[in-house]
Amino acid sequence: DIVMTQSPDSLAVSLGERATINCRSSQNILYNSNNKNYLAWYQQKPGQPPKLLIYWASTRESGVPDRFSGSASGTDFTLTINSLQAEDVAVYYCQQYYSTPYTFGQGTKLQIK
Amino acid sequence: QVQLQESGPGLVKPSETLSLTCTVSGGSISSYFWSWIRQPPGKGLEWIGYIYYSGSTNYNPSLESRVSISVDRSKNQFSLKLSTVTAADTAVYYCARELPGVTPNHFDSWGQGTLVTVSS
């Protein structure tokens, strides 16, 4: 199985500041044939299902604010939230869909400082 | 806008079989992969398995011996059966849609989830 490791486990950021969440895969999740990283980011608020934010490591889902962005470097992935808003308080998960079993990171809890 | 809704018993006795159904509305079940994912209280997400609309399946090896996923295209539903449950199977169970493609894809739609508690 591909292990996804997120850091940090929790994070407190002031309103209007930038939040950075990291995710590392235990092996390559880049398909050479299409040069895509098979990595998604989800946001989960209490009592709600996960919501897709980013796929292919850096493609923003329709309707997601542009303060959310994703990037990749090898097996390291980053979710950046610029100008943090109160409604961004949530747990964020990365997920690889390169191969089954699909696996998720353990989650990063984002709070307001 | 497709919507997914899980349904089934919220309480299952140890050693019995957990059965859930996901009803898809606002779109066809055809041409997509449909997954079950679970989340124990306060913990992370675990992919259980998926079924393609044609009926082919792929299960997480950690659960494969106890899992069965089926599809009913006439009702636009797919179902999960998990046998011989224990307290460790207590979780919120989500159904989710995976976009079709030549290669795997992300989950673009999720149900609201249903809590299943395993207890006598």
Interface residues (C-beta under 8 A of the other chain):
Chain A: Y31 N34 Y38 A40 Y42 Q48 P49 P50 K51 L52 Y55 W56 E61 Y93 Q95 Y97 Y98 S99 T100 P101 Y102 T103 F104 G105 Q106 G107
Chain B: S35 G44 L45 E46 W47 Y50 N58 N60 P61 S62 Y94 A96 E98 T103 P104 N105 H106 F107 D108 W110 G111 Q112 G113
